[in-house]
Amino acid sequence: MMENLQGLMTEEKNSNTADLDRLSSREIVQRMNDEDKKVPYAVENVLDEVAKAVDIIVASLENEGRLFYFGAGTSGRLGILDASECPPTFGTPPELVQGVIAGGQKAMVRAVEGAEDSAELGRDDVRIHGVTERDVVVGIAASGRTPYVLGALKEAQAIGAKTIAVSCNETAVINEGVDVAIGVVVGPEVLTGSTRLKAGTAQKLVLNMLTTASMIRLGKVYGNLMVNVQATNQKLRERVKRIIMEVTGVSYMEAEKLSTLADGDAKTAILMRLTGTSREEAMRLLKLTKGRIREAIQQYS
């Protein structure tokens, strides 16, 4: 293990933070902030790869495929976090984007010893979750060498699924055979080897892009508005009304009425208002255009 870790950027000692234990609180957080500023620039260097990954994900989801994240520790938790935000934000079914962590759900809050070291466990989890050739599997590992993630990617490749690797080292074992390799090199951590810091931030930024850009491409956003948001609580019901007001220019009262007529669906309400159609006709147009409002308006006109 020690031999494998040698030479990994994520394990190197950061010369800028070698005296952390002698600094004041203000000085510590300043050093951390200085290091964090480097992360967005590192992500910028891999935007071409991220865009290629988005294209792959969009093609899969349009073909009744799904998106899976597989990771261990922080990487696994970030995958689950990103996946869990898709249903409320984009109105997607929970099974469309799934996060899987080594050791199972209990590993979300407490480390499961040895889980990340098992490639077989990664292979098993791919099979357990029913990954098919229509799906996309994203393996997330800051080091680029986590056996669990490597096992998951290899099994996904054997099945015929598209595969994407996300790591934070220039060379990564998990890159072998994948369709897209995204290596965000953020440099040594503030705390040596603590990849929940810069590496974790970089991974979160990349995952944000993968799902958000994909959902935009799939028509679940109008302008920069979350028109596919599900009105499952009071805050989100109010958001739906604000979105209707923003797009159509109606008053709050009219937006509330439209939302009720559309059963809380912002897209349907917007289309009803902009085209003057009934709820049923608006729903038909949206089904015809796979939920894309602009195309639905063009179809009507």
C-alpha positions as CSV (number, residue, x, y, z in Angstrom):
1,M,0.0,0.0,0.0
2,M,2.8,2.4,0.9
3,E,4.5,1.7,-2.4
4,N,1.3,2.4,-4.2
5,L,0.8,5.7,-2.5
6,Q,4.2,7.0,-3.3
7,G,4.2,9.5,-6.2
8,L,0.5,10.3,-5.8
9,M,-0.1,14.1,-5.9
10,T,-3.0,13.6,-3.4
11,E,-0.5,12.1,-0.9
12,E,2.3,14.7,-1.2
13,K,3.1,17.1,1.6
14,N,2.1,20.7,0.9
15,S,5.0,23.1,1.6
16,N,2.6,26.0,2.0
17,T,1.0,24.5,5.0
18,A,3.9,22.8,6.8
19,D,3.5,25.0,9.9
20,L,-0.2,24.7,10.4
21,D,0.0,23.7,14.1
22,R,1.8,27.0,14.9
23,L,-0.8,29.3,13.3
24,S,-3.7,31.2,14.7
25,S,-7.3,30.4,13.7
26,R,-7.4,33.3,11.3
27,E,-4.1,32.2,9.7
28,I,-5.2,28.6,9.4
29,V,-8.5,29.5,7.6
30,Q,-6.6,31.9,5.3
31,R,-4.2,29.2,4.3
32,M,-7.1,26.9,3.6
33,N,-8.8,29.5,1.6
34,D,-5.7,30.2,-0.4
35,E,-5.5,26.5,-1.3
36,D,-9.2,26.3,-2.1
37,K,-8.9,29.1,-4.7
38,K,-6.8,26.7,-6.8
39,V,-9.6,24.2,-7.3
40,P,-11.8,26.0,-9.9
41,Y,-8.8,26.5,-12.1
42,A,-7.9,22.9,-11.9
43,V,-11.5,22.0,-12.9
44,E,-11.3,24.5,-15.8
45,N,-8.4,22.5,-17.2
46,V,-10.6,19.4,-17.7
47,L,-13.8,21.0,-19.0
48,D,-13.4,19.3,-22.4
49,E,-13.4,15.9,-20.7
50,V,-16.4,16.9,-18.5
51,A,-18.3,18.0,-21.6
52,K,-17.6,14.7,-23.3
53,A,-18.9,12.9,-20.2
54,V,-22.1,15.0,-20.3
55,D,-22.7,14.0,-23.9
56,I,-22.4,10.4,-23.0
57,I,-24.7,10.7,-20.1
58,V,-27.3,12.6,-22.2
59,A,-27.2,9.9,-24.9
60,S,-27.7,7.2,-22.3
61,L,-30.6,8.9,-20.4
62,E,-32.3,9.6,-23.7
63,N,-32.1,5.8,-24.5
64,E,-33.7,4.8,-21.2
65,G,-30.4,4.4,-19.5
66,R,-29.4,5.5,-16.0
67,L,-26.4,7.2,-14.3
68,F,-24.6,5.5,-11.5
69,Y,-21.9,6.9,-9.2
70,F,-19.6,4.4,-7.5
71,G,-17.1,5.5,-4.8
72,A,-15.7,4.9,-1.4
73,G,-15.5,7.2,1.6
74,T,-15.8,10.9,0.7
75,S,-16.0,10.1,-3.0
76,G,-18.9,7.7,-2.4
77,R,-20.7,10.2,-0.2
78,L,-20.4,13.0,-2.8
79,G,-21.9,10.7,-5.4
80,I,-24.9,9.9,-3.2
81,L,-25.3,13.6,-2.4
82,D,-25.4,14.6,-6.0
83,A,-27.7,11.8,-7.0
84,S,-30.1,12.5,-4.1
85,E,-30.5,16.1,-5.2
86,C,-31.7,15.2,-8.7
87,P,-35.3,14.2,-7.9
88,P,-36.3,17.5,-6.1
89,T,-34.3,19.7,-8.4
90,F,-35.1,18.1,-11.8
91,G,-38.2,16.0,-11.1
92,T,-36.4,12.8,-12.0
93,P,-37.3,9.4,-10.6
94,P,-34.9,8.3,-7.8
95,E,-33.6,5.4,-9.9
96,L,-32.5,7.6,-12.8
97,V,-29.4,8.8,-11.0
98,Q,-28.0,6.6,-8.2
99,G,-25.1,6.9,-5.9
100,V,-23.4,3.7,-4.5
101,I,-20.9,3.7,-1.7
102,A,-18.5,0.9,-0.7
103,G,-19.9,-0.7,2.4
104,G,-23.5,0.3,1.7
105,Q,-25.7,3.0,3.2
106,K,-24.2,2.6,6.7
107,A,-20.9,3.9,5.2
108,M,-22.5,7.3,4.7
109,V,-22.1,8.1,8.3
110,R,-19.5,5.7,9.5
111,A,-16.5,4.2,7.8
112,V,-16.8,0.5,6.9
113,E,-13.3,-0.9,7.4
114,G,-11.8,-2.7,4.3
115,A,-14.8,-2.0,2.0
116,E,-12.8,0.3,-0.3
117,D,-10.1,-2.3,-0.7
118,S,-12.3,-4.9,-2.3
119,A,-12.6,-4.9,-6.1
120,E,-14.9,-7.9,-5.8
121,L,-17.3,-5.8,-3.7
122,G,-17.3,-3.2,-6.4
123,R,-18.1,-5.8,-9.0
124,D,-20.9,-7.3,-6.8
125,D,-22.5,-3.9,-6.3
126,V,-22.6,-3.3,-10.1
127,R,-24.5,-6.6,-10.5
128,I,-26.7,-6.0,-7.5
129,H,-27.8,-2.6,-8.8
130,G,-28.7,-4.2,-12.2
131,V,-26.4,-2.1,-14.4
132,T,-27.0,-2.7,-18.1
133,E,-25.4,-1.8,-21.4
134,R,-27.7,1.3,-21.6
135,D,-26.3,2.8,-18.4
136,V,-23.4,5.0,-17.5
137,V,-21.1,4.2,-14.5
138,V,-19.0,7.0,-13.0
139,G,-16.1,5.8,-10.8
140,I,-15.0,8.4,-8.3
141,A,-11.6,8.0,-6.5
142,A,-9.4,10.9,-5.5
143,S,-6.3,8.7,-5.6
144,G,-7.4,7.1,-8.9
145,R,-6.5,3.6,-7.5
146,T,-9.3,2.6,-5.1
147,P,-9.9,-1.2,-5.7
148,Y,-13.6,-1.0,-5.0
149,V,-14.0,1.7,-7.8
150,L,-11.7,-0.2,-10.1
151,G,-13.8,-3.3,-9.7
152,A,-17.0,-1.5,-10.3
153,L,-15.7,0.1,-13.5
154,K,-14.3,-3.2,-14.8
155,E,-17.6,-5.0,-14.2
156,A,-19.5,-2.1,-15.9
157,Q,-17.2,-2.4,-18.9
158,A,-17.7,-6.1,-19.1
159,I,-21.5,-5.5,-19.2
160,G,-21.1,-3.0,-21.9
161,A,-22.0,0.1,-20.0
162,K,-20.3,3.4,-20.7
163,T,-17.7,4.3,-18.1
164,I,-16.3,7.6,-16.7
165,A,-13.4,8.0,-14.2
166,V,-13.1,11.0,-11.9
167,S,-9.8,11.3,-10.0
168,C,-7.4,13.9,-8.7
169,N,-4.1,12.6,-9.9
170,E,-2.3,13.0,-13.3
171,T,-2.1,9.2,-13.7
172,A,-4.9,7.0,-12.4
173,V,-5.3,3.2,-12.5
174,I,-9.1,3.6,-12.8
175,N,-8.6,5.4,-16.2
176,E,-7.8,2.2,-17.9
177,G,-10.5,1.3,-20.5
178,V,-12.9,4.1,-19.6
179,D,-14.7,6.2,-22.2
180,V,-13.8,9.4,-20.5
181,A,-11.1,10.1,-17.8
182,I,-11.5,13.3,-15.8
183,G,-8.3,14.0,-13.8
184,V,-8.6,17.1,-11.7
185,V,-5.1,17.8,-10.4
186,V,-5.6,20.1,-7.4
187,G,-2.2,19.6,-5.8
188,P,-1.2,18.5,-2.3
189,E,-3.9,18.9,0.4
190,V,-3.8,21.4,3.3
191,L,-3.6,18.3,5.6
192,T,-1.4,15.7,3.9
193,G,-3.6,13.1,2.3
194,S,-6.9,14.5,3.5
195,T,-8.7,14.3,0.2
196,R,-12.0,15.4,1.7
197,L,-10.6,18.9,1.2
198,K,-9.5,20.2,-2.2
199,A,-10.0,16.9,-3.9
200,G,-13.5,16.6,-2.5
201,T,-14.3,20.1,-3.5
202,A,-13.1,19.4,-7.1
203,Q,-15.1,16.2,-7.3
204,K,-18.2,18.0,-6.1
205,L,-17.8,20.7,-8.8
206,V,-17.4,18.0,-11.5
207,L,-20.5,16.0,-10.3
208,N,-22.5,19.3,-10.2
209,M,-21.6,19.8,-13.9
210,L,-22.3,16.2,-14.9
211,T,-25.9,16.2,-13.6
212,T,-26.8,19.8,-14.1
213,A,-25.5,20.1,-17.7
214,S,-27.1,16.8,-18.6
215,M,-30.5,17.8,-17.2
216,I,-30.3,21.1,-19.0
217,R,-29.6,19.2,-22.2
218,L,-32.6,17.0,-21.5
219,G,-34.9,19.9,-21.3
220,K,-35.5,20.0,-17.6
221,V,-34.5,23.7,-17.4
222,Y,-36.0,26.7,-19.1
223,G,-33.6,29.6,-19.3
224,N,-31.9,29.1,-16.0
225,L,-35.1,28.2,-14.1
226,M,-35.8,24.8,-12.5
227,V,-39.1,24.2,-14.4
228,N,-39.0,20.5,-13.5
229,V,-38.9,21.1,-9.8
230,Q,-41.3,18.9,-7.8
231,A,-43.6,20.9,-5.5
232,T,-43.3,18.4,-2.6
233,N,-43.2,21.0,0.2
234,Q,-44.3,24.6,0.9
235,K,-41.0,26.1,-0.2
236,L,-41.0,24.3,-3.5
237,R,-44.7,25.1,-4.1
238,E,-43.8,28.8,-3.7
239,R,-40.9,28.3,-6.1
240,V,-43.2,26.8,-8.7
241,K,-45.3,30.0,-8.5
242,R,-42.3,32.3,-8.8
243,I,-41.1,30.4,-11.8
244,I,-44.5,30.7,-13.5
245,M,-44.5,34.4,-12.7
246,E,-41.0,34.9,-14.0
247,V,-41.6,33.1,-17.3
248,T,-45.1,34.3,-18.1
249,G,-45.3,37.7,-16.4
250,V,-48.5,36.9,-14.5
251,S,-49.4,38.1,-11.0
252,Y,-48.9,35.9,-7.9
253,M,-52.6,35.2,-7.8
254,E,-52.7,34.1,-11.4
255,A,-49.6,32.0,-11.0
256,E,-51.2,30.3,-8.0
257,K,-54.3,29.6,-10.1
258,L,-52.2,28.2,-13.0
259,S,-50.2,26.0,-10.6
260,T,-53.4,24.5,-9.1
261,L,-54.8,23.8,-12.6
262,A,-51.5,22.2,-13.6
263,D,-51.4,20.1,-10.4
264,G,-48.2,21.9,-9.3
265,D,-46.3,21.2,-12.5
266,A,-44.5,24.4,-13.6
267,K,-43.9,23.3,-17.2
268,T,-47.6,22.5,-17.8
269,A,-48.7,25.8,-16.2
270,I,-46.2,27.8,-18.3
271,L,-47.3,26.1,-21.5
272,M,-51.0,26.6,-20.7
273,R,-50.4,30.3,-20.2
274,L,-48.1,30.9,-23.1
275,T,-50.2,29.0,-25.7
276,G,-53.6,29.4,-24.2
277,T,-54.1,25.6,-24.3
278,S,-55.8,23.3,-21.8
279,R,-53.9,21.3,-19.3
280,E,-54.5,18.1,-21.3
281,E,-53.1,19.8,-24.5
282,A,-50.1,21.2,-22.7
283,M,-49.3,17.8,-21.3
284,R,-49.7,16.2,-24.7
285,L,-47.3,18.8,-26.2
286,L,-44.7,18.2,-23.5
287,K,-44.9,14.5,-24.0
288,L,-44.4,14.9,-27.7
289,T,-41.3,17.1,-27.1
290,K,-39.9,15.0,-24.2
291,G,-40.6,17.8,-21.8
292,R,-38.8,20.6,-23.7
293,I,-40.9,23.8,-23.3
294,R,-39.3,25.7,-26.2
295,E,-40.0,22.9,-28.6
296,A,-43.5,22.5,-27.3
297,I,-44.3,26.1,-28.0
298,Q,-42.9,25.7,-31.6
299,Q,-45.0,22.6,-32.1
300,Y,-48.1,24.5,-31.0
301,S,-47.4,27.5,-33.2
